Amino acid sequence: MEKMKLKRTLRLSPFQVIVLLYLIGAVFSSILLLLPVAHKPGVEIAFIDAVFVAVSALSVTGLTPVSTVDTFSTTGYFFILLILQVGGVGIMTFSSMVWLLFGKRIGMRERQLIMADQNRTDLNGLVRLMREIFLLILAIEAVGAIVLGIYFTQYYPTLGEAFLHGLFASVSATTNGGFDITGASLIPYANDYFVQFVHMVLIILGAIGFPVLIEVKDFLTYRGSRKFSFSLFTKLTVTMYVLLAAVGTAGLLLFERHNFLMDKTWHESFFYAAFQSIASRSGGLTTLDLNDFSSPSLLLLSMLMFIGASPSSVGGGLRTTTVAIAALSVFTFARGKNTIKVFQREVHPIDVHRSFVVVATGSFIWCISIMMLSYLEPEVALLPIIYEASSAFGTTGSSLGITSVIGAPAKIILIGLMFIGRVGLFSLLFLIRGKEIKDSYHYPKERILIG
């Protein structure tokens, strides 16, 4: 009897298991990147840097204290691609596909873990969802690798090198990993709009959200007599994603018209602004030295990175629908209404409550991290610290170059931010949240002053 009680006490919740699995994944990823075969001859990597790169790849962030191209061998590149793949589709989706390949049945416990990893609210159709996510991402990456591989033959001397760059670029962009093996992100392709366009498409497909991709696929293959109806999640996600991309592009064009973009043509200005606006959401790649941007532009990009990608996608941050619901709640309140109505639907009150919890928790963690980084690295200016913290929390990977010069304690803080950004704030909150207890009694309610 006592053993059974102890077993129940030690039984971990799905969210706790997910966090534990990502911790185990970070350990194994670090071991892979510490292996001598992963490095170029004569190159050694410090333990803290290997852990940093491993967590960065598992969280599909892209921040790195070392040069990928100068540090890792071709084998190391494939290790990073494997880690990016696991982090991109989610550790439970990847594990479940391995289980299915070996004929293992996906039981209730595994379904609960998939639900927690993909931030779902019900258990219906989870195995189908997981299978479709995995196959969709692989298909997108394969098409991207083939297109870029063929195109890169004009940049690289051999077919093998061209397709290696094409494969790495495709996986990195689709998973929004932000890693590169050019040594300078996409700056070598700053004037190649085709390469930039393909990367933008891959970044969007990875960050827009897996449920959105599946609904679009269902729409394209739909043969029913009734009109196909998209879910409120898809409508709100796509609208918010497009709105943020447009605001980011317009803001960069405005802020940089007398600065970085002053001597650029209209099409150069547009692609510089559009690419950075889209990539800053969680992609992390860049076509310019970000230190050339003005302070307002860097603050705008920090805001976009902090918001991040969509729920159930490869990206992190507060997530688009979270910010959308919070903003709609403020707008609704300002109009004197009490319920959020959008796209002929009404948002559930619990989702409004959760949105504000996520915004408040994320903002608190972000602010505390910035204060700690400023304390640990007093010689680094505040703006680069804000930018780096936003990039880590949003699992973006964009950097102003301070990651390679900060000390181990500051790197640990960034590692923590990347980890939180990948597992999600809900998983973090449910990690410490006890079992829900319904109130058996209530006290008299009393109003308090707000604002």
C-alpha positions as CSV (number, residue, x, y, z in Angstrom):
1,M,0.0,0.0,0.0
2,E,2.8,2.4,0.9
3,K,4.7,1.5,-2.3
4,M,1.6,2.3,-4.3
5,K,1.2,5.7,-2.6
6,L,4.9,6.4,-3.2
7,K,4.5,5.4,-6.9
8,R,1.6,7.8,-7.3
9,T,3.6,10.6,-5.6
10,L,6.6,10.1,-7.8
11,R,4.5,9.8,-11.0
12,L,5.4,12.7,-13.2
13,S,2.9,14.8,-15.0
14,P,3.1,15.0,-18.8
15,F,4.5,18.5,-18.7
16,Q,7.2,17.4,-16.2
17,V,8.1,14.4,-18.4
18,I,8.4,16.7,-21.4
19,V,10.8,19.0,-19.6
20,L,12.7,16.0,-18.4
21,L,12.9,14.6,-22.0
22,Y,14.2,17.9,-23.3
23,L,16.8,18.0,-20.5
24,I,17.9,14.5,-21.5
25,G,17.9,15.5,-25.1
26,A,20.2,18.5,-24.3
27,V,22.6,16.1,-22.5
28,F,22.8,13.7,-25.4
29,S,23.1,16.5,-27.9
30,S,26.0,18.0,-25.9
31,I,27.7,14.6,-25.9
32,L,27.4,14.3,-29.7
33,L,28.9,17.8,-30.2
34,L,31.8,17.0,-27.8
35,L,32.8,13.9,-29.8
36,P,36.2,14.5,-31.6
37,V,34.6,13.3,-34.9
38,A,32.3,16.3,-34.7
39,H,35.2,18.8,-34.9
40,K,37.6,19.8,-37.5
41,P,41.1,18.5,-37.1
42,G,43.0,20.4,-34.3
43,V,39.9,22.2,-33.1
44,E,38.6,21.8,-29.6
45,I,35.4,23.2,-28.1
46,A,34.9,24.2,-24.4
47,F,32.3,22.2,-22.5
48,I,30.1,25.2,-21.8
49,D,30.2,26.1,-25.5
50,A,29.3,22.6,-26.6
51,V,26.3,22.7,-24.2
52,F,25.4,26.1,-25.5
53,V,25.4,25.0,-29.1
54,A,23.5,21.8,-28.2
55,V,20.7,23.6,-26.4
56,S,20.7,26.3,-29.1
57,A,20.2,23.5,-31.8
58,L,17.6,21.6,-29.7
59,S,15.6,24.7,-29.1
60,V,16.1,25.6,-32.8
61,T,17.5,29.0,-31.8
62,G,20.8,29.4,-33.6
63,L,22.8,31.5,-31.1
64,T,26.3,30.2,-30.9
65,P,29.5,31.3,-29.1
66,V,31.7,29.6,-31.8
67,S,31.8,29.7,-35.5
68,T,29.9,26.6,-36.9
69,V,31.9,26.5,-40.1
70,D,35.3,26.9,-38.4
71,T,34.6,24.5,-35.5
72,F,32.5,21.5,-36.7
73,S,33.3,18.9,-39.4
74,T,30.9,17.6,-41.9
75,T,29.9,14.9,-39.4
76,G,29.3,17.7,-36.9
77,Y,27.1,19.4,-39.4
78,F,24.9,16.3,-39.6
79,F,24.8,16.1,-35.8
80,I,23.5,19.6,-35.7
81,L,21.0,18.8,-38.4
82,L,19.7,15.8,-36.4
83,I,19.4,17.9,-33.3
84,L,17.6,20.7,-35.2
85,Q,15.2,18.1,-36.6
86,V,14.4,16.7,-33.2
87,G,13.9,20.2,-31.7
88,G,12.0,21.5,-34.7
89,V,9.2,18.8,-34.9
90,G,9.2,18.3,-31.1
91,I,10.9,15.6,-29.1
92,M,7.7,13.6,-28.7
93,T,6.8,13.8,-32.4
94,F,10.3,12.5,-33.3
95,S,10.2,9.8,-30.7
96,S,6.7,8.7,-31.7
97,M,7.8,8.3,-35.3
98,V,10.7,6.1,-34.2
99,W,8.3,4.0,-32.1
100,L,5.9,3.6,-35.0
101,L,8.8,2.5,-37.3
102,F,9.5,-0.3,-34.8
103,G,5.9,-1.2,-34.5
104,K,5.3,0.1,-31.0
105,R,1.8,1.1,-30.1
106,I,1.2,4.7,-29.1
107,G,-0.6,4.4,-25.7
108,M,-2.5,6.8,-23.6
109,R,0.6,8.0,-21.7
110,E,2.4,8.7,-25.0
111,R,-0.6,10.6,-26.3
112,Q,-0.7,12.7,-23.2
113,L,3.0,13.6,-23.8
114,I,2.4,14.4,-27.4
115,M,-0.5,16.7,-26.3
116,A,1.7,18.5,-23.9
117,D,4.6,18.8,-26.4
118,Q,2.4,20.2,-29.1
119,N,0.4,22.4,-26.8
120,R,-2.9,20.7,-27.7
121,T,-6.1,20.8,-25.6
122,D,-7.5,17.3,-26.4
123,L,-6.3,13.8,-27.2
124,N,-8.3,13.3,-30.4
125,G,-6.3,12.6,-33.6
126,L,-2.9,13.1,-32.0
127,V,-1.2,10.2,-33.7
128,R,-2.5,11.4,-37.1
129,L,-1.4,14.9,-36.2
130,M,2.1,13.8,-35.2
131,R,2.5,11.7,-38.4
132,E,1.3,14.6,-40.6
133,I,3.6,17.1,-38.9
134,F,6.6,14.9,-39.4
135,L,5.9,14.1,-43.0
136,L,5.0,17.7,-43.9
137,I,8.2,19.0,-42.4
138,L,10.3,16.4,-44.1
139,A,8.6,17.1,-47.4
140,I,9.2,20.9,-47.1
141,E,12.8,20.3,-46.2
142,A,13.4,17.9,-49.1
143,V,11.9,20.3,-51.6
144,G,13.9,23.2,-50.1
145,A,17.1,21.1,-50.2
146,I,16.7,20.1,-53.8
147,V,15.8,23.6,-55.0
148,L,18.7,25.3,-53.1
149,G,21.1,22.5,-53.9
150,I,20.6,22.8,-57.6
151,Y,20.7,26.6,-57.4
152,F,23.9,26.6,-55.3
153,T,25.8,24.8,-58.0
154,Q,26.6,28.3,-59.3
155,Y,28.1,29.2,-56.0
156,Y,30.1,26.1,-55.1
157,P,32.7,24.1,-57.2
158,T,31.3,20.6,-56.6
159,L,27.8,19.1,-56.7
160,G,28.4,17.6,-53.2
161,E,29.3,20.9,-51.6
162,A,26.3,22.6,-53.3
163,F,23.8,20.1,-52.0
164,L,25.4,20.0,-48.5
165,H,24.8,23.8,-48.3
166,G,21.4,23.3,-49.8
167,L,20.4,20.6,-47.3
168,F,21.8,22.5,-44.3
169,A,20.2,25.8,-45.3
170,S,16.8,24.1,-45.9
171,V,16.7,22.3,-42.6
172,S,18.0,25.3,-40.7
173,A,15.4,27.6,-42.3
174,T,12.4,25.2,-42.1
175,T,13.1,24.5,-38.4
176,N,13.9,28.2,-37.9
177,G,17.2,27.0,-36.5
178,G,19.3,30.0,-37.6
179,F,22.5,28.0,-38.0
180,D,24.6,28.4,-41.1
181,I,27.8,26.9,-42.7
182,T,28.7,29.9,-44.8
183,G,30.4,31.6,-41.8
184,A,28.4,34.8,-42.5
185,S,24.7,33.7,-42.4
186,L,23.0,34.8,-45.7
187,I,25.2,37.9,-46.2
188,P,26.9,36.2,-49.2
189,Y,23.4,36.1,-50.8
190,A,22.5,39.7,-49.9
191,N,21.9,40.5,-53.6
192,D,20.4,37.2,-54.5
193,Y,16.7,37.6,-54.1
194,F,15.9,34.0,-55.2
195,V,17.9,32.6,-52.2
196,Q,16.3,35.1,-49.9
197,F,12.8,34.3,-51.2
198,V,13.2,30.6,-50.8
199,H,14.5,31.1,-47.2
200,M,11.6,33.4,-46.3
201,V,9.1,30.8,-47.6
202,L,10.8,28.0,-45.6
203,I,10.9,30.2,-42.4
204,I,7.2,31.0,-42.7
205,L,6.2,27.4,-43.3
206,G,8.1,26.4,-40.1
207,A,6.9,29.2,-37.9
208,I,3.2,29.6,-39.0
209,G,2.2,26.6,-37.0
210,F,1.7,22.9,-37.7
211,P,-2.1,23.0,-37.4
212,V,-2.2,25.8,-40.0
213,L,-0.1,23.7,-42.4
214,I,-2.3,20.7,-41.9
215,E,-5.5,22.7,-42.5
216,V,-4.1,24.3,-45.7
217,K,-3.2,20.8,-46.9
218,D,-6.7,19.6,-46.0
219,F,-8.1,22.6,-47.9
220,L,-6.1,21.9,-51.0
221,T,-7.2,18.2,-51.0
222,Y,-10.8,18.8,-50.0
223,R,-13.4,17.4,-52.3
224,G,-16.6,17.7,-50.3
225,S,-19.8,19.5,-51.4
226,R,-19.9,21.9,-48.5
227,K,-17.6,24.9,-48.3
228,F,-14.4,24.2,-46.4
229,S,-14.1,26.2,-43.1
230,F,-10.9,27.1,-41.5
231,S,-10.6,27.1,-37.7
232,L,-10.5,30.3,-35.6
233,F,-6.9,29.3,-34.7
234,T,-5.8,29.3,-38.3
235,K,-7.6,32.6,-39.2
236,L,-6.2,34.4,-36.1
237,T,-2.7,32.9,-36.5
238,V,-2.3,33.8,-40.2
239,T,-3.8,37.3,-39.7
240,M,-1.4,38.0,-36.8
241,Y,1.6,36.6,-38.6
242,V,1.0,38.7,-41.7
243,L,0.2,41.8,-39.6
244,L,3.5,41.5,-37.7
245,A,5.5,40.8,-40.8
246,A,4.0,43.9,-42.5
247,V,4.6,46.1,-39.4
248,G,8.2,44.9,-39.1
249,T,8.9,45.6,-42.8
250,A,7.2,49.0,-42.7
251,G,9.0,49.9,-39.4
252,L,12.4,48.9,-40.8
253,L,11.8,50.9,-44.0
254,L,10.8,53.9,-41.9
255,F,13.6,53.8,-39.3
256,E,16.4,53.0,-41.8
257,R,15.4,55.3,-44.7
258,H,18.0,57.8,-43.7
259,N,20.4,55.3,-42.2
260,F,21.3,51.8,-43.6
261,L,18.9,52.0,-46.5
262,M,19.7,55.5,-47.5
263,D,21.8,54.6,-50.6
264,K,19.9,51.4,-51.5
265,T,17.5,50.9,-54.4
266,W,13.8,50.3,-53.7
267,H,14.0,46.6,-54.3
268,E,17.2,46.3,-52.1
269,S,15.5,48.2,-49.3
270,F,12.4,46.1,-49.5
271,F,14.2,42.8,-49.4
272,Y,16.5,43.9,-46.6
273,A,13.5,45.0,-44.5
274,A,11.2,42.1,-45.5
275,F,13.7,39.4,-44.9
276,Q,14.8,40.8,-41.5
277,S,11.1,41.3,-40.4
278,I,10.3,37.6,-41.3
279,A,13.5,36.1,-40.1
280,S,13.4,38.0,-36.8
281,R,10.2,36.2,-35.7
282,S,12.2,33.0,-35.1
283,G,14.4,32.3,-38.1
284,G,17.6,34.0,-37.0
285,L,19.2,34.3,-40.4
286,T,20.4,37.7,-41.7
287,T,21.5,39.3,-44.9
288,L,23.4,42.1,-43.3
289,D,25.5,43.0,-40.2
290,L,22.8,43.9,-37.7
291,N,25.1,46.3,-36.0
292,D,24.6,48.6,-39.0
293,F,20.9,49.1,-38.0
294,S,19.9,52.0,-35.8
295,S,18.6,51.6,-32.3
296,P,14.9,52.0,-33.1
297,S,15.2,49.1,-35.7
298,L,17.0,46.9,-33.2
299,L,14.3,47.6,-30.6
300,L,11.6,46.8,-33.1
301,L,13.3,43.5,-34.0
302,S,13.7,42.7,-30.3
303,M,9.9,43.2,-29.9
304,L,9.2,40.9,-32.9
305,M,11.6,38.2,-31.5
306,F,10.0,38.5,-28.0
307,I,6.6,37.8,-29.6
308,G,8.0,34.9,-31.6
309,A,6.3,32.4,-33.8
310,S,2.9,30.7,-33.7
311,P,1.9,28.0,-31.1
312,S,2.6,24.4,-32.1
313,S,5.4,25.5,-34.5
314,V,9.2,25.3,-34.5
315,G,9.5,28.7,-32.9
316,G,9.3,30.1,-29.3
317,G,8.5,33.4,-27.7
318,L,5.1,34.6,-26.3
319,R,3.6,33.2,-29.6
320,T,1.3,35.1,-32.0
321,T,-2.1,34.0,-30.8
322,T,-1.2,34.8,-27.2
323,V,-0.4,38.4,-28.1
324,A,-3.4,38.6,-30.5
325,I,-5.8,37.6,-27.8
326,A,-4.3,39.9,-25.2
327,A,-4.4,42.8,-27.7
328,L,-8.0,42.0,-28.6
329,S,-8.9,41.8,-24.9
330,V,-7.6,45.4,-24.4
331,F,-9.4,46.6,-27.5
332,T,-12.6,44.9,-26.4
333,F,-12.4,46.4,-22.9
334,A,-11.7,49.9,-24.4
335,R,-14.9,49.6,-26.4
336,G,-16.9,48.8,-23.3
337,K,-17.5,45.1,-24.1
338,N,-16.8,42.0,-22.0
339,T,-16.4,39.3,-24.6
340,I,-13.9,39.0,-27.5
341,K,-15.7,38.4,-30.8
342,V,-13.5,37.8,-33.9
343,F,-14.2,36.0,-37.3
344,Q,-17.8,35.3,-36.2
345,R,-16.5,33.4,-33.2
346,E,-16.2,34.1,-29.4
347,V,-12.9,33.5,-27.6
348,H,-13.2,31.3,-24.6
349,P,-12.6,33.2,-21.3
350,I,-10.0,30.6,-20.2
351,D,-7.9,31.4,-23.3
352,V,-8.0,35.1,-22.4
353,H,-6.9,34.3,-18.9
354,R,-4.1,32.1,-20.1
355,S,-2.9,34.7,-22.6
356,F,-2.4,37.3,-19.9
357,V,-0.7,34.7,-17.7
358,V,1.8,33.9,-20.5
359,V,2.4,37.5,-21.3
360,A,3.0,38.4,-17.6
361,T,5.2,35.4,-17.0
362,G,7.2,35.8,-20.2
363,S,7.7,39.5,-19.5
364,F,8.8,38.8,-16.0
365,I,11.4,36.2,-17.0
366,W,12.6,38.4,-19.9
367,C,13.1,41.5,-17.6
368,I,14.9,39.5,-14.8
369,S,17.2,37.9,-17.4
370,I,18.1,41.3,-18.9
371,M,18.9,42.6,-15.4
372,M,21.0,39.6,-14.6
373,L,22.9,39.8,-17.9
374,S,23.5,43.5,-17.3
375,Y,24.9,42.8,-13.9
376,L,27.1,39.9,-15.1
377,E,28.4,41.8,-18.2
378,P,28.6,45.5,-17.1
379,E,30.9,46.3,-20.0
380,V,28.2,45.3,-22.6
381,A,25.8,48.0,-23.6
382,L,22.1,47.5,-22.6
383,L,20.7,47.4,-26.2
384,P,22.8,44.3,-27.3
385,I,21.8,42.6,-24.0
386,I,18.1,43.3,-24.7
387,Y,18.5,42.0,-28.3
388,E,20.3,38.9,-27.2
389,A,17.8,38.1,-24.4
390,S,14.9,38.6,-26.9
391,S,16.6,36.3,-29.4
392,A,17.2,33.6,-26.9
393,F,13.6,33.7,-25.5
394,G,12.1,33.8,-28.9
395,T,14.4,31.0,-30.0
396,T,15.4,33.2,-32.9
397,G,19.2,33.1,-33.0
398,S,19.8,36.6,-34.3
399,S,22.8,38.2,-32.6
400,L,24.7,41.4,-32.4
401,G,27.9,39.4,-31.7
402,I,28.1,39.4,-27.9
403,T,27.4,35.7,-27.4
404,S,31.1,34.8,-28.2
405,V,32.5,37.3,-25.7
406,I,30.3,36.9,-22.6
407,G,31.3,34.8,-19.6
408,A,30.0,31.3,-18.6
409,P,27.4,32.7,-16.1
410,A,25.8,34.9,-18.8
411,K,25.8,32.0,-21.2
412,I,24.0,29.9,-18.7
413,I,21.2,32.5,-18.5
414,L,20.9,32.5,-22.3
415,I,20.8,28.7,-22.2
416,G,17.9,28.9,-19.7
417,L,16.1,31.4,-21.9
418,M,16.5,29.2,-25.0
419,F,15.3,26.1,-23.1
420,I,12.2,27.9,-21.7
421,G,11.5,29.3,-25.2
422,R,11.5,25.8,-26.7
423,V,9.5,23.9,-24.0
424,G,7.1,26.8,-23.8
425,L,5.9,28.9,-20.9
426,F,2.9,26.6,-20.3
427,S,5.1,23.6,-19.8
428,L,7.2,25.7,-17.4
429,L,4.1,26.8,-15.4
430,F,2.5,23.4,-15.3
431,L,5.9,22.0,-14.2
432,I,5.4,23.9,-10.8
433,R,1.6,23.9,-10.8
434,G,-0.1,21.5,-8.5
435,K,-3.2,19.5,-9.2
436,E,-6.2,21.6,-9.9
437,I,-8.4,21.8,-6.8
438,K,-12.0,23.1,-7.0
439,D,-12.9,25.6,-4.4
440,S,-15.2,24.1,-1.8
441,Y,-16.2,27.5,-0.4
442,H,-16.0,31.2,-1.3
443,Y,-15.5,34.4,0.7
444,P,-17.6,37.5,0.0
445,K,-16.3,39.3,-3.1
446,E,-14.9,42.8,-2.9
447,R,-13.8,45.2,-5.6
448,I,-10.3,46.7,-5.5
449,L,-8.9,49.7,-7.4
450,I,-7.1,48.8,-10.7
451,G,-5.0,51.1,-12.8
